[in-house]
Structure formats: C-alpha cells, structure tokens
C-alpha cells in the first residue's frame, strides 16, 4: 500500500475501513455513452471482469449497445446491456439483437426491464415475457438482472412489485438462468435497509446490487431523480444536515456505503454489492469507486467518508 494510503487508513477506524472495502468488493457501474477516454479510465482503474452495464437510451436502437459492449469485452470487462422489452418491435428484432450481441460482444449477462414507456411497440409488455421465452439461453445468456425498487414505484404498489419480482425470479430459474437483482438508485439508507430486510424475509436470497449515484453535481442528480421517479428521496438528501456539504458542489454516495457496509457486515442482508450509476461520467465514477474499494478512505464525523483518488 502506498505511504499516503497507509497513513489515511491508519487515521481511520480499521474495522470500518475493512467493512467498506468488503462492501465495495466486486462493485459494478453503469454508463450511457462510453467514449474512448471513458474506456481508458475504466482500464486504468477497474479490475478485469468488472461488470459494466450499458443503458438502453430512450429514442435510440438497442443495436447501438453492440459496439460499446464489444469494446468493453475487448478491454477485458464484462458487458451487461440493458434490454428494455417494450421498445422491441418484434420477436425477430429480439432474435437479431441477441444474435449480434453474442457474436460481436460475447454478451453473457443482460439486464431485462420493461422500459420507461407506457405502451409496448411489439409483443413484449413486461420483462417476464422475454425471461421465460427461451431466446436468452439460446444465445448464451447465462444470467439476467432484474430491477428492484427500494424507494417504491410511482405507479405500482409494493405488493405488486413483490409479486412481479418473485414471478421473474421463478421464470428465470425454471429456464436455467442465474439471477441478480439490481436496484434503482436511491438516497435514503433507511429505506434501502428496510427493503433488503423485506426481500430476505420473503425468502428471496439472490444477490443484490444496490444502486446509487456516483459522484456528480447535486443539480444533475436531482434532474435524474425526477426523471427516474425517486425525486422525493433526493429532496430528503438536500435537507439532511449531515449532507449539507453536498450543496456546495458534488454529491458522492459515501453516506450510503458506510452505513450499509456497517449494518450488513454480519450477513443479515445477504449478498449485496454496490452498483454505481455514472451520472457524473463513467471515468469519474470509476476513479472514485476504485479508490473506495482500495481502502483509500478518510472517515468523517457523520456516516460518510472522503476518498484519496488513485
């Protein structure tokens, strides 16, 4: 460990730092448009085989995900494209997409969501329609990501969400697919912990990637939160005295990571890991997350920490 990092670690609580590192081990991140500079930053900061999710951008074809997925695969990472099923015009379109993802990017994992439009463009209205259809396995997909909603959903009750999640898990397992749950990004650690306890009480023991926003400006964070239906949670963040530092510039997810790492250290939340939405850019998120995972943290008096960049 470099002298600077060693000094930082010794100044903090060793057990807390260890727990933060354990929680951050195997973190994943997500981006929209990854350019050449982003890819260089990922290679400089992330471990080989890190899961990098690729967002299906509204108004653009799923086929646009193939090239960045191929570049990620060539760089040694594990590409995980989003599949927004309501935007698929036909079963033929899905077949072509999966065929090309397999041939050009060796995609083995995919995140299946309904998508953020009210009406389907084709035959698929819900994620389960694709999960149970059999095409994923035909093209080498071994694992599906399924969305989780710790902050709830603006149009669906918690009971409806619970039933849908259980049905998708059952459909995946019956067709031989592994499952990971990837949550919407949130800001309220109490709500996230309550949701994790609820999930485990329901008997769902699958690994969960807890979504959180990577370092970004507060104004950008609030814009994304409004678009994604978690604005109320974001507004609570701005009112918390311990997080007033964020109003001065950028916001980082340390105030979520540290309490989750501490509370989940005994295993009561099952297998959980961090998943970062890179609203401030994939490069910045990769540098911040890698520094935290390496233990380059300085604990503060609240529930957060600062990082020493790589």
QUIWOCOR-V239495 format. One line per field, one symbol per residue. ss: DSSP state (~ for helix, > for strand, _ for the rest). A space follows every 50 residues. Layout:
ss = ???
This chain:
ss = __~~~~~~~~~__~~~~~~~~~~~___>>>>____~~~~~~~~~~_____ >>>>_________~~~~~~~~~~~___>>>>>>>~~~___~~~~~~~~~~ ~~~~~___>>>>>_____________~~~~~___~~~~____>>>>>>__ _______~~~~~~~~~~~~~~~~~___>>>>>>_____~~~~~~~~~~~~ ~______>>>>>>__>>~~~~~~~~~~~__~~~~~~~~~_~~~~~~~~_> >__~~~~~~~~~~________>>>>>>____~~~~~~~~~~~~___>>>_ ____>>>___
